[in-house]
């Protein structure tokens, strides 16, 4: 399917100019160096790391220090941080800047996962306006010349929206851009993203780029979001699972003539199988361990082969591989001439979840200021390791 083309435009985030207004959303356990490199091979834009916990970074947790490393081919380098304590966030930003770990830093205020929100983090945090302002202001100051952005959700639920207040605060604090996932924490990834909220944020924030996130499954969706909302760029998460070449489609649809790094693909089963194999190879390189890399690729099987004539037994075998040679042998048994299956391979990917009452600290919604009980909950909000 050939995507509709939008007027070509670049995206400027502080001193960084992107050839296409496209950002890979951080996804825990997904957007490691291997996946970022693979997506970059197809398209253009900004490719963000997995969410990194600031406390783990400040304490130099070994797994976290590995996650913030970038391959030499990655330019610009981007790291997303999650934190709830202004001093710890500031310290983590200083480490990244002073030790030259990244060219761009993003702060996570959108994570809806209960283990994060029940401690007041992620999408719950912007409800506390003073705390949000303090974190963002200190982070921007610590970042110096490195552009710092924020990613957030509409709010906790429909009765407790935060994005317009947070957007204005972040703009005043000096962020280089902001992104909105147009759902509340209570919606998780269910239903349909409310793109009208992106329009409202774009109207409220006028001095820095506003990026839209939610329900971008194809390049046509991205073109439509930008046309309908006026946003300056798109952030793509679940839509690229098992489809890293989506970034080529996006670059061709949204960017300039040099944005796409390859011609439009014919996503036959052969093409998809080779992309899957390349992903596994990059994972082996990232982990420096063939067994671990092959174990990690297993979770991608259903996404890559969605809609293709790959039977249940073969999928099960792919989901238990331990070596690249096993992957090669299984690919050799496929009908590699099978064409792109169209609609069967398109649409929603990843788990949507169901709407649920957000897990929050006791009394969190009683005030928009940070009281004693809320401060106590935040004291142990950050996990020992990164992710979420």
Secondary structure as a PSIPRED ss2 file (coil, helix, strand):
# PSIPRED VFORMAT (PSIPRED V4.0)

   1 X C   1.000  0.000  0.000
   2 X C   1.000  0.000  0.000
   3 X C   1.000  0.000  0.000
   4 X C   1.000  0.000  0.000
   5 X C   1.000  0.000  0.000
   6 X C   1.000  0.000  0.000
   7 X C   1.000  0.000  0.000
   8 X C   1.000  0.000  0.000
   9 X C   1.000  0.000  0.000
  10 X C   1.000  0.000  0.000
  11 X E   0.000  0.000  1.000
  12 X E   0.000  0.000  1.000
  13 X E   0.000  0.000  1.000
  14 X C   1.000  0.000  0.000
  15 X C   1.000  0.000  0.000
  16 X E   0.000  0.000  1.000
  17 X E   0.000  0.000  1.000
  18 X E   0.000  0.000  1.000
  19 X C   1.000  0.000  0.000
  20 X C   1.000  0.000  0.000
  21 X C   1.000  0.000  0.000
  22 X E   0.000  0.000  1.000
  23 X E   0.000  0.000  1.000
  24 X E   0.000  0.000  1.000
  25 X C   1.000  0.000  0.000
  26 X C   1.000  0.000  0.000
  27 X C   1.000  0.000  0.000
  28 X C   1.000  0.000  0.000
  29 X C   1.000  0.000  0.000
  30 X C   1.000  0.000  0.000
  31 X C   1.000  0.000  0.000
  32 X C   1.000  0.000  0.000
  33 X H   0.000  1.000  0.000
  34 X H   0.000  1.000  0.000
  35 X H   0.000  1.000  0.000
  36 X H   0.000  1.000  0.000
  37 X H   0.000  1.000  0.000
  38 X H   0.000  1.000  0.000
  39 X H   0.000  1.000  0.000
  40 X H   0.000  1.000  0.000
  41 X H   0.000  1.000  0.000
  42 X H   0.000  1.000  0.000
  43 X C   1.000  0.000  0.000
  44 X C   1.000  0.000  0.000
  45 X C   1.000  0.000  0.000
  46 X E   0.000  0.000  1.000
  47 X E   0.000  0.000  1.000
  48 X E   0.000  0.000  1.000
  49 X E   0.000  0.000  1.000
  50 X E   0.000  0.000  1.000
  51 X E   0.000  0.000  1.000
  52 X E   0.000  0.000  1.000
  53 X E   0.000  0.000  1.000
  54 X H   0.000  1.000  0.000
  55 X H   0.000  1.000  0.000
  56 X H   0.000  1.000  0.000
  57 X H   0.000  1.000  0.000
  58 X H   0.000  1.000  0.000
  59 X C   1.000  0.000  0.000
  60 X C   1.000  0.000  0.000
  61 X C   1.000  0.000  0.000
  62 X H   0.000  1.000  0.000
  63 X H   0.000  1.000  0.000
  64 X H   0.000  1.000  0.000
  65 X H   0.000  1.000  0.000
  66 X H   0.000  1.000  0.000
  67 X H   0.000  1.000  0.000
  68 X C   1.000  0.000  0.000
  69 X C   1.000  0.000  0.000
  70 X C   1.000  0.000  0.000
  71 X C   1.000  0.000  0.000
  72 X C   1.000  0.000  0.000
  73 X C   1.000  0.000  0.000
  74 X C   1.000  0.000  0.000
  75 X C   1.000  0.000  0.000
  76 X C   1.000  0.000  0.000
  77 X C   1.000  0.000  0.000
  78 X E   0.000  0.000  1.000
  79 X E   0.000  0.000  1.000
  80 X E   0.000  0.000  1.000
  81 X E   0.000  0.000  1.000
  82 X E   0.000  0.000  1.000
  83 X C   1.000  0.000  0.000
  84 X C   1.000  0.000  0.000
  85 X C   1.000  0.000  0.000
  86 X H   0.000  1.000  0.000
  87 X H   0.000  1.000  0.000
  88 X H   0.000  1.000  0.000
  89 X H   0.000  1.000  0.000
  90 X H   0.000  1.000  0.000
  91 X H   0.000  1.000  0.000
  92 X H   0.000  1.000  0.000
  93 X H   0.000  1.000  0.000
  94 X H   0.000  1.000  0.000
  95 X H   0.000  1.000  0.000
  96 X H   0.000  1.000  0.000
  97 X H   0.000  1.000  0.000
  98 X H   0.000  1.000  0.000
  99 X C   1.000  0.000  0.000
 100 X C   1.000  0.000  0.000
 101 X C   1.000  0.000  0.000
 102 X C   1.000  0.000  0.000
 103 X C   1.000  0.000  0.000
 104 X E   0.000  0.000  1.000
 105 X E   0.000  0.000  1.000
 106 X E   0.000  0.000  1.000
 107 X E   0.000  0.000  1.000
 108 X E   0.000  0.000  1.000
 109 X E   0.000  0.000  1.000
 110 X C   1.000  0.000  0.000
 111 X C   1.000  0.000  0.000
 112 X C   1.000  0.000  0.000
 113 X C   1.000  0.000  0.000
 114 X H   0.000  1.000  0.000
 115 X H   0.000  1.000  0.000
 116 X H   0.000  1.000  0.000
 117 X H   0.000  1.000  0.000
 118 X C   1.000  0.000  0.000
 119 X C   1.000  0.000  0.000
 120 X C   1.000  0.000  0.000
 121 X C   1.000  0.000  0.000
 122 X H   0.000  1.000  0.000
 123 X H   0.000  1.000  0.000
 124 X H   0.000  1.000  0.000
 125 X H   0.000  1.000  0.000
 126 X H   0.000  1.000  0.000
 127 X H   0.000  1.000  0.000
 128 X C   1.000  0.000  0.000
 129 X H   0.000  1.000  0.000
 130 X H   0.000  1.000  0.000
 131 X H   0.000  1.000  0.000
 132 X H   0.000  1.000  0.000
 133 X H   0.000  1.000  0.000
 134 X H   0.000  1.000  0.000
 135 X H   0.000  1.000  0.000
 136 X H   0.000  1.000  0.000
 137 X H   0.000  1.000  0.000
 138 X H   0.000  1.000  0.000
 139 X H   0.000  1.000  0.000
 140 X H   0.000  1.000  0.000
 141 X H   0.000  1.000  0.000
 142 X H   0.000  1.000  0.000
 143 X H   0.000  1.000  0.000
 144 X C   1.000  0.000  0.000
 145 X C   1.000  0.000  0.000
 146 X C   1.000  0.000  0.000
 147 X E   0.000  0.000  1.000
 148 X E   0.000  0.000  1.000
 149 X E   0.000  0.000  1.000
 150 X E   0.000  0.000  1.000
 151 X E   0.000  0.000  1.000
 152 X E   0.000  0.000  1.000
 153 X E   0.000  0.000  1.000
 154 X C   1.000  0.000  0.000
 155 X E   0.000  0.000  1.000
 156 X E   0.000  0.000  1.000
 157 X E   0.000  0.000  1.000
 158 X C   1.000  0.000  0.000
 159 X C   1.000  0.000  0.000
 160 X E   0.000  0.000  1.000
 161 X E   0.000  0.000  1.000
 162 X C   1.000  0.000  0.000
 163 X H   0.000  1.000  0.000
 164 X H   0.000  1.000  0.000
 165 X H   0.000  1.000  0.000
 166 X H   0.000  1.000  0.000
 167 X H   0.000  1.000  0.000
 168 X H   0.000  1.000  0.000
 169 X H   0.000  1.000  0.000
 170 X H   0.000  1.000  0.000
 171 X H   0.000  1.000  0.000
 172 X H   0.000  1.000  0.000
 173 X H   0.000  1.000  0.000
 174 X C   1.000  0.000  0.000
 175 X C   1.000  0.000  0.000
 176 X C   1.000  0.000  0.000
 177 X E   0.000  0.000  1.000
 178 X E   0.000  0.000  1.000
 179 X E   0.000  0.000  1.000
 180 X E   0.000  0.000  1.000
 181 X E   0.000  0.000  1.000
 182 X C   1.000  0.000  0.000
 183 X C   1.000  0.000  0.000
 184 X C   1.000  0.000  0.000
 185 X H   0.000  1.000  0.000
 186 X H   0.000  1.000  0.000
 187 X H   0.000  1.000  0.000
 188 X C   1.000  0.000  0.000
 189 X C   1.000  0.000  0.000
 190 X C   1.000  0.000  0.000
 191 X C   1.000  0.000  0.000
 192 X C   1.000  0.000  0.000
 193 X C   1.000  0.000  0.000
 194 X C   1.000  0.000  0.000
 195 X H   0.000  1.000  0.000
 196 X H   0.000  1.000  0.000
 197 X H   0.000  1.000  0.000
 198 X H   0.000  1.000  0.000
 199 X H   0.000  1.000  0.000
 200 X H   0.000  1.000  0.000
 201 X H   0.000  1.000  0.000
 202 X H   0.000  1.000  0.000
 203 X H   0.000  1.000  0.000
 204 X H   0.000  1.000  0.000
 205 X C   1.000  0.000  0.000
 206 X C   1.000  0.000  0.000
 207 X C   1.000  0.000  0.000
 208 X C   1.000  0.000  0.000
 209 X E   0.000  0.000  1.000
 210 X E   0.000  0.000  1.000
 211 X E   0.000  0.000  1.000
 212 X E   0.000  0.000  1.000
 213 X E   0.000  0.000  1.000
 214 X C   1.000  0.000  0.000
 215 X C   1.000  0.000  0.000
 216 X C   1.000  0.000  0.000
 217 X C   1.000  0.000  0.000
 218 X C   1.000  0.000  0.000
 219 X H   0.000  1.000  0.000
 220 X H   0.000  1.000  0.000
 221 X H   0.000  1.000  0.000
 222 X H   0.000  1.000  0.000
 223 X H   0.000  1.000  0.000
 224 X H   0.000  1.000  0.000
 225 X H   0.000  1.000  0.000
 226 X H   0.000  1.000  0.000
 227 X H   0.000  1.000  0.000
 228 X H   0.000  1.000  0.000
 229 X H   0.000  1.000  0.000
 230 X C   1.000  0.000  0.000
 231 X C   1.000  0.000  0.000
 232 X C   1.000  0.000  0.000
 233 X E   0.000  0.000  1.000
 234 X E   0.000  0.000  1.000
 235 X E   0.000  0.000  1.000
 236 X E   0.000  0.000  1.000
 237 X C   1.000  0.000  0.000
 238 X H   0.000  1.000  0.000
 239 X H   0.000  1.000  0.000
 240 X H   0.000  1.000  0.000
 241 X C   1.000  0.000  0.000
 242 X C   1.000  0.000  0.000
 243 X C   1.000  0.000  0.000
 244 X C   1.000  0.000  0.000
 245 X C   1.000  0.000  0.000
 246 X H   0.000  1.000  0.000
 247 X H   0.000  1.000  0.000
 248 X H   0.000  1.000  0.000
 249 X H   0.000  1.000  0.000
 250 X H   0.000  1.000  0.000
 251 X H   0.000  1.000  0.000
 252 X H   0.000  1.000  0.000
 253 X H   0.000  1.000  0.000
 254 X H   0.000  1.000  0.000
 255 X C   1.000  0.000  0.000
 256 X C   1.000  0.000  0.000
 257 X C   1.000  0.000  0.000
 258 X C   1.000  0.000  0.000
 259 X C   1.000  0.000  0.000
 260 X C   1.000  0.000  0.000
 261 X C   1.000  0.000  0.000
 262 X C   1.000  0.000  0.000
 263 X C   1.000  0.000  0.000
 264 X C   1.000  0.000  0.000
 265 X C   1.000  0.000  0.000
 266 X C   1.000  0.000  0.000
 267 X C   1.000  0.000  0.000
 268 X C   1.000  0.000  0.000
 269 X H   0.000  1.000  0.000
 270 X H   0.000  1.000  0.000
 271 X H   0.000  1.000  0.000
 272 X H   0.000  1.000  0.000
 273 X H   0.000  1.000  0.000
 274 X H   0.000  1.000  0.000
 275 X H   0.000  1.000  0.000
 276 X H   0.000  1.000  0.000
 277 X H   0.000  1.000  0.000
 278 X H   0.000  1.000  0.000
 279 X H   0.000  1.000  0.000
 280 X H   0.000  1.000  0.000
 281 X H   0.000  1.000  0.000
 282 X H   0.000  1.000  0.000
 283 X H   0.000  1.000  0.000
 284 X H   0.000  1.000  0.000
 285 X H   0.000  1.000  0.000
 286 X H   0.000  1.000  0.000
 287 X H   0.000  1.000  0.000
 288 X C   1.000  0.000  0.000
 289 X C   1.000  0.000  0.000
 290 X H   0.000  1.000  0.000
 291 X H   0.000  1.000  0.000
 292 X H   0.000  1.000  0.000
 293 X H   0.000  1.000  0.000
 294 X H   0.000  1.000  0.000
 295 X H   0.000  1.000  0.000
 296 X H   0.000  1.000  0.000
 297 X H   0.000  1.000  0.000
 298 X H   0.000  1.000  0.000
 299 X H   0.000  1.000  0.000
 300 X H   0.000  1.000  0.000
 301 X H   0.000  1.000  0.000
 302 X H   0.000  1.000  0.000
 303 X H   0.000  1.000  0.000
 304 X H   0.000  1.000  0.000
 305 X C   1.000  0.000  0.000
 306 X C   1.000  0.000  0.000
 307 X C   1.000  0.000  0.000
 308 X C   1.000  0.000  0.000
 309 X C   1.000  0.000  0.000
 310 X C   1.000  0.000  0.000
 311 X C   1.000  0.000  0.000
 312 X H   0.000  1.000  0.000
 313 X H   0.000  1.000  0.000
 314 X H   0.000  1.000  0.000
 315 X H   0.000  1.000  0.000
 316 X H   0.000  1.000  0.000
 317 X H   0.000  1.000  0.000
 318 X H   0.000  1.000  0.000
 319 X C   1.000  0.000  0.000
 320 X C   1.000  0.000  0.000
 321 X C   1.000  0.000  0.000
 322 X C   1.000  0.000  0.000
 323 X C   1.000  0.000  0.000
 324 X H   0.000  1.000  0.000
 325 X H   0.000  1.000  0.000
 326 X H   0.000  1.000  0.000
 327 X H   0.000  1.000  0.000
 328 X H   0.000  1.000  0.000
 329 X H   0.000  1.000  0.000
 330 X H   0.000  1.000  0.000
 331 X H   0.000  1.000  0.000
 332 X C   1.000  0.000  0.000
 333 X C   1.000  0.000  0.000
 334 X C   1.000  0.000  0.000
 335 X C   1.000  0.000  0.000
 336 X C   1.000  0.000  0.000
 337 X C   1.000  0.000  0.000
 338 X C   1.000  0.000  0.000
 339 X C   1.000  0.000  0.000
 340 X C   1.000  0.000  0.000
 341 X C   1.000  0.000  0.000
 342 X H   0.000  1.000  0.000
 343 X H   0.000  1.000  0.000
 344 X H   0.000  1.000  0.000
 345 X H   0.000  1.000  0.000
 346 X C   1.000  0.000  0.000
 347 X C   1.000  0.000  0.000
 348 X C   1.000  0.000  0.000
 349 X C   1.000  0.000  0.000
 350 X C   1.000  0.000  0.000
 351 X C   1.000  0.000  0.000
 352 X C   1.000  0.000  0.000
 353 X C   1.000  0.000  0.000
 354 X C   1.000  0.000  0.000
 355 X C   1.000  0.000  0.000
 356 X C   1.000  0.000  0.000
 357 X C   1.000  0.000  0.000
 358 X C   1.000  0.000  0.000
 359 X C   1.000  0.000  0.000
 360 X C   1.000  0.000  0.000
 361 X C   1.000  0.000  0.000
 362 X C   1.000  0.000  0.000
 363 X C   1.000  0.000  0.000
 364 X H   0.000  1.000  0.000
 365 X H   0.000  1.000  0.000
 366 X H   0.000  1.000  0.000
 367 X C   1.000  0.000  0.000
 368 X C   1.000  0.000  0.000
 369 X C   1.000  0.000  0.000
 370 X C   1.000  0.000  0.000
 371 X C   1.000  0.000  0.000
 372 X H   0.000  1.000  0.000
 373 X H   0.000  1.000  0.000
 374 X H   0.000  1.000  0.000
 375 X H   0.000  1.000  0.000
 376 X H   0.000  1.000  0.000
 377 X H   0.000  1.000  0.000
 378 X H   0.000  1.000  0.000
 379 X C   1.000  0.000  0.000
 380 X C   1.000  0.000  0.000
 381 X C   1.000  0.000  0.000
 382 X C   1.000  0.000  0.000
 383 X C   1.000  0.000  0.000
 384 X C   1.000  0.000  0.000
 385 X C   1.000  0.000  0.000
 386 X C   1.000  0.000  0.000
 387 X C   1.000  0.000  0.000
 388 X C   1.000  0.000  0.000
